Amino acid sequence: MGRNNRINPVDNKGRVSFPHDLRKMLCPDGGGRIYITRGLENCIWVFSEKEWENFERAFRNWGLGNKKQRNAMRLILGDAVETEFDSHGRILIPGHLAEYAGIEKECRFIRMYAWVEIWNPKRYEEVMGKEEVDYDSMFDEFKF
């Protein structure tokens, strides 16, 4: 299985084995809490405890004056679940999030810079297949 093809089965209880390198990214010490919530384009976002605190701080900085932002907060923060990896490196994908993301028998893991996305593999291909990436313009001002 290639690095960009991280597709794992979901058992009948909603548990999925989380790729080892992504577990280490989220919890370098092997333990700790993670937070799972709604992501954009109907995926699931998974954050380490530290990154979740940063994410919540960004919402606090929005304030409450804008209705669309309040609704986004309700959906993303309201559906968030705090959890940990079990002794086999698995997580339980809560039913409401599995339904939101359309995850049933398998899911695909995508590493982002500070979090992990979990996708229905077919939906991921549909979303990414529609995108034409112009790398020249996208990286025109990219500094590394």
Beta strands, then each sheet from edge to edge (+ up, - down):
strand 1: 6-9
strand 2: 15-17
strand 3: 34-38
strand 4: 44-48
strand 5: 81-83
strand 6: 90-92
strand 7: 106-111
strand 8: 116-119
sheet 1: 1+ 7- 8+ 4- 3+ 5-
sheet 2: 2+ 6-
end
